[in-house]
Amino acid sequence: MTATLIDGKAVAARLRQRLFEQTAALKDAHGLVPGLATVLVGDDPASEVYVRNKNKMAEALGFYSRSHHLPADAREEDVLTLVRALNADPKIHGILVQMPLPPQIREAAVLDALDPAKDVDALTPANAGLLLSGRAQLVSCTPMGVMLLLKEYVGDIAGQEALVIGRSLLFGKPAAQLLLAANATVTMAHSKSRNLPDLCRRADILVAAIGRPEFVQGDWVRQGAVVIDVGINRVQSNDGSSRLVGDVAFAAAAQRARAITPVPGGVGAMTIVCLMRNTLIAAMLAAGLERPEL
């Protein structure tokens, strides 16, 4: 058996087109332009690339895009002052503070200062609580991307056993809540879980987000399971070159799975477009308009 490849790039492209059309219609009908502000502190090369890509997509969709870059030695109060100013700016509907932050800036303090209605990464305690209660309007981007891929390639997952490996605020916890909301039977595992291979072999849907290259072995995958690999790890080859791999040993897992996400080209392709989705939703809610189905 060879698994179907879950094409995140294709799903992301279709969503991007819908966002482009919705943005144009919103401007024509209401004169409303969704606004996204990014905040980058320091000079981490990977973060600079992520922020640049987010701003480029926002502009391509017709959003108003603004980028703020603070030095690595910026004070926490400088970041908080900027966040509060963006909270009050009517042209800005979504605020993204790129993580991680330098050590002198507490991530919790920044998230506490961020207006939950503009929290397009959905990391504030308010948005986490709304997700838990089933009332969230903005949902963490990578978990939402996973759910859109499952909807496209699996359909109804009610009653299926789902295992999420990883319990981070950014992915594991919101992913488990979204899977529960879709009526899956959800187990969360992590680095201290016992008998992890056996837990994996029970899962109809196996979601790996543990941050360890090719950690999940092929024989851990249940025959006919759906494998969602959230990991992105750069590893060195013997010849000195590097390559990107996920948290799942892809080749072996693909021999047992019904469907599997590749790395790259799977879940990662969905993250930025889901950030834009949240920004559009936030703009429409701020204007008192009905939340779009996207």
C-alpha positions as CSV (number, residue, x, y, z in Angstrom):
1,M,0.0,0.0,0.0
2,T,1.3,3.5,-0.9
3,A,-0.4,6.4,0.8
4,T,-2.2,9.2,-0.9
5,L,-0.1,12.4,-0.6
6,I,-2.1,15.2,1.1
7,D,-1.2,18.2,-1.0
8,G,-1.1,21.2,1.3
9,K,0.1,23.5,-1.4
10,A,-3.0,22.8,-3.6
11,V,-5.4,23.3,-0.7
12,A,-3.6,26.5,0.4
13,A,-3.8,27.8,-3.2
14,R,-7.6,27.3,-3.4
15,L,-8.1,29.0,0.0
16,R,-5.8,31.8,-1.1
17,Q,-8.0,32.4,-4.2
18,R,-11.2,32.5,-2.1
19,L,-9.5,35.0,0.3
20,F,-8.5,37.2,-2.7
21,E,-12.1,37.2,-4.0
22,Q,-13.6,37.8,-0.6
23,T,-11.2,40.7,0.0
24,A,-12.1,42.4,-3.3
25,A,-15.8,41.9,-2.6
26,L,-15.4,43.4,0.9
27,K,-13.7,46.5,-0.5
28,D,-16.3,47.0,-3.2
29,A,-19.3,46.5,-0.9
30,H,-18.1,48.1,2.3
31,G,-14.9,50.0,1.5
32,L,-13.2,47.7,4.1
33,V,-9.6,46.7,3.6
34,P,-8.3,44.0,6.1
35,G,-5.2,45.3,7.9
36,L,-2.3,43.1,9.2
37,A,0.6,44.4,11.3
38,T,3.6,42.2,12.0
39,V,6.1,42.8,14.9
40,L,9.6,41.4,14.7
41,V,12.0,41.8,17.5
42,G,15.7,41.0,16.7
43,D,17.4,39.6,13.7
44,D,16.7,35.9,13.7
45,P,17.1,34.9,10.0
46,A,14.2,32.3,10.0
47,S,11.8,34.8,11.7
48,E,12.8,37.5,9.2
49,V,11.9,35.1,6.3
50,Y,8.6,34.1,8.0
51,V,7.6,37.7,8.5
52,R,8.6,38.8,5.0
53,N,6.5,35.9,3.5
54,K,3.5,36.9,5.6
55,N,3.7,40.5,4.5
56,K,4.1,39.5,0.9
57,M,1.0,37.3,1.0
58,A,-1.1,40.0,2.8
59,E,-0.2,42.5,0.0
60,A,-0.9,40.0,-2.7
61,L,-4.4,39.4,-1.3
62,G,-5.1,43.1,-1.3
63,F,-4.7,43.6,2.5
64,Y,-3.2,46.7,4.1
65,S,0.1,45.4,5.5
66,R,2.4,47.1,7.9
67,S,5.7,45.7,9.3
68,H,7.4,46.8,12.6
69,H,11.0,45.7,13.2
70,L,12.5,46.4,16.7
71,P,16.2,45.8,17.6
72,A,17.2,42.6,19.6
73,D,17.9,44.7,22.7
74,A,14.4,46.4,22.7
75,R,12.9,46.7,26.1
76,E,9.7,44.8,27.0
77,E,7.9,48.1,27.5
78,D,8.8,49.2,24.0
79,V,7.1,46.1,22.6
80,L,4.1,46.5,24.9
81,T,3.7,50.2,23.9
82,L,3.8,49.2,20.2
83,V,1.2,46.4,20.7
84,R,-1.1,48.8,22.6
85,A,-0.8,51.3,19.8
86,L,-1.7,48.7,17.2
87,N,-4.7,47.6,19.4
88,A,-6.0,51.1,19.1
89,D,-5.3,51.6,15.3
90,P,-8.6,51.2,13.4
91,K,-6.7,50.3,10.2
92,I,-5.2,47.2,11.8
93,H,-7.4,44.2,12.3
94,G,-4.8,41.6,12.9
95,I,-1.6,41.8,14.9
96,L,1.2,39.1,14.7
97,V,4.1,39.3,17.1
98,Q,6.7,36.9,15.8
99,M,7.8,34.3,18.3
100,P,10.3,33.5,19.8
101,L,11.1,36.8,21.5
102,P,14.5,37.8,23.0
103,P,14.9,36.6,26.6
104,Q,14.3,40.1,28.1
105,I,10.8,40.1,26.8
106,R,8.2,37.9,28.4
107,E,6.0,36.2,25.8
108,A,3.1,36.0,28.4
109,A,3.3,39.8,29.0
110,V,3.0,40.5,25.3
111,L,0.1,38.1,24.8
112,D,-1.7,39.6,27.8
113,A,-1.4,43.1,26.2
114,L,-2.7,41.9,22.8
115,D,-6.3,42.6,22.0
116,P,-7.9,39.1,21.6
117,A,-10.0,40.5,18.7
118,K,-6.8,41.2,16.8
119,D,-4.9,38.1,17.9
120,V,-4.7,36.4,14.5
121,D,-2.3,33.7,15.9
122,A,-5.0,32.9,18.5
123,L,-2.5,32.6,21.3
124,T,-4.0,34.9,24.0
125,P,-5.6,33.3,27.0
126,A,-9.0,34.7,26.0
127,N,-8.9,33.0,22.6
128,A,-7.6,29.7,24.1
129,G,-10.5,29.8,26.5
130,L,-13.0,30.5,23.7
131,L,-11.7,27.5,21.8
132,L,-12.1,25.3,24.8
133,S,-15.7,26.5,25.2
134,G,-16.5,26.0,21.5
135,R,-17.0,29.7,20.9
136,A,-13.7,30.7,19.2
137,Q,-13.8,33.1,16.2
138,L,-10.1,33.1,15.7
139,V,-8.2,29.7,15.8
140,S,-4.5,29.0,15.9
141,C,-3.3,28.9,12.3
142,T,-1.5,25.6,12.0
143,P,-4.2,23.5,13.8
144,M,-6.8,25.1,11.6
145,G,-4.7,24.2,8.5
146,V,-4.7,20.6,9.7
147,M,-8.4,20.6,10.1
148,L,-8.9,22.0,6.6
149,L,-6.6,19.3,5.1
150,L,-8.6,16.6,7.0
151,K,-11.9,18.0,5.7
152,E,-10.5,17.9,2.1
153,Y,-8.9,14.4,2.2
154,V,-10.8,12.5,4.9
155,G,-14.2,14.2,5.3
156,D,-16.2,13.4,8.5
157,I,-13.9,12.2,11.3
158,A,-16.6,11.7,13.9
159,G,-15.9,8.7,16.1
160,Q,-12.3,8.2,14.8
161,E,-9.4,7.8,17.2
162,A,-7.0,10.7,16.9
163,L,-3.6,10.9,18.6
164,V,-1.8,14.2,18.9
165,I,1.9,13.9,19.8
166,G,2.9,17.3,21.3
167,R,1.2,19.5,23.8
168,S,2.4,23.0,22.9
169,L,0.2,26.1,23.2
170,L,1.0,26.9,19.5
171,F,-0.2,23.5,18.1
172,G,-0.8,20.5,20.3
173,K,-3.5,21.9,22.7
174,P,-5.6,23.8,20.1
175,A,-5.3,20.8,17.7
176,A,-6.7,18.5,20.3
177,Q,-9.6,20.9,20.9
178,L,-10.4,21.2,17.2
179,L,-10.4,17.4,16.8
180,L,-12.7,17.0,19.8
181,A,-15.0,19.6,18.3
182,A,-15.1,17.5,15.1
183,N,-16.3,14.6,17.3
184,A,-13.1,12.5,17.1
185,T,-11.9,10.5,20.2
186,V,-8.7,12.3,21.1
187,T,-5.6,11.2,23.0
188,M,-2.7,13.6,23.7
189,A,0.8,12.2,24.0
190,H,4.1,13.9,24.7
191,S,7.8,13.2,25.7
192,K,6.8,11.6,29.0
193,S,4.0,9.3,27.6
194,R,4.6,5.6,28.1
195,N,4.2,3.0,25.3
196,L,4.0,5.7,22.7
197,P,4.4,3.2,19.8
198,D,1.3,1.3,21.0
199,L,-0.7,4.6,21.3
200,C,0.2,5.4,17.7
201,R,-0.9,2.0,16.5
202,R,-4.4,2.6,17.8
203,A,-4.8,5.9,16.0
204,D,-7.0,6.3,12.9
205,I,-5.5,9.9,12.6
206,L,-1.9,10.3,13.8
207,V,-0.8,13.9,14.3
208,A,2.9,14.3,15.0
209,A,4.2,17.7,16.4
210,I,7.0,16.8,18.7
211,G,9.9,18.5,17.0
212,R,12.2,15.5,16.6
213,P,13.3,14.5,13.1
214,E,11.7,11.2,11.9
215,F,10.9,10.3,15.5
216,V,7.7,8.4,14.6
217,Q,8.7,5.1,13.0
218,G,6.8,3.5,10.1
219,D,5.8,0.4,12.1
220,W,4.1,2.7,14.6
221,V,1.5,3.6,12.0
222,R,-1.7,1.7,11.9
223,Q,-2.5,0.1,8.6
224,G,-4.8,2.5,6.7
225,A,-4.3,5.4,9.2
226,V,-4.1,9.1,8.1
227,V,-0.8,10.7,9.1
228,I,-0.4,14.4,9.6
229,D,3.2,15.5,10.0
230,V,3.5,18.9,11.5
231,G,7.3,18.8,12.1
232,I,9.8,20.8,10.0
233,N,13.4,19.8,10.9
234,R,16.6,20.5,9.0
235,V,19.0,17.6,9.1
236,Q,22.6,17.1,7.7
237,S,23.3,14.4,5.2
238,N,26.6,12.5,5.1
239,D,27.8,14.6,2.1
240,G,27.4,17.8,4.1
241,S,24.2,18.9,2.4
242,S,21.0,19.5,4.4
243,R,17.4,18.5,3.8
244,L,14.0,19.1,5.5
245,V,12.3,16.2,7.2
246,G,9.2,15.9,9.4
247,D,8.6,14.2,12.7
248,V,7.6,11.0,10.9
249,A,9.8,8.6,9.0
250,F,8.0,9.3,5.8
251,A,9.0,6.5,3.4
252,A,8.2,3.7,5.9
253,A,5.0,5.4,7.2
254,A,3.8,5.9,3.6
255,Q,3.8,2.1,3.1
256,R,1.2,1.7,5.8
257,A,-0.8,4.9,5.8
258,R,-3.9,5.6,3.7
259,A,-2.9,9.3,3.4
260,I,0.0,11.3,4.6
261,T,1.3,14.9,4.5
262,P,4.8,15.4,2.9
263,V,7.4,17.7,4.4
264,P,7.7,20.2,2.8
265,G,4.5,20.8,0.9
266,G,2.0,19.5,3.5
267,V,0.9,21.3,6.7
268,G,3.4,24.1,6.4
269,A,1.8,25.4,3.3
270,M,-1.4,26.0,5.2
271,T,-0.1,28.1,8.1
272,I,0.4,31.5,6.5
273,V,-2.8,31.3,4.4
274,C,-4.7,30.5,7.6
275,L,-3.2,33.6,9.2
276,M,-4.7,35.6,6.3
277,R,-8.0,33.8,6.8
278,N,-8.0,34.9,10.5
279,T,-7.2,38.5,9.5
280,L,-10.1,38.7,7.1
281,I,-12.4,37.2,9.7
282,A,-11.2,39.7,12.3
283,A,-11.8,42.6,9.9
284,M,-15.3,41.5,9.1
285,L,-16.2,41.0,12.8
286,A,-14.8,44.4,13.7
287,A,-17.1,45.9,11.1
288,G,-20.1,44.1,12.4
289,L,-20.4,41.9,9.4
290,E,-21.3,38.2,9.4
291,R,-18.4,35.8,9.8
292,P,-17.5,34.4,6.4
293,E,-17.4,30.6,5.7
294,L,-13.9,30.1,4.3
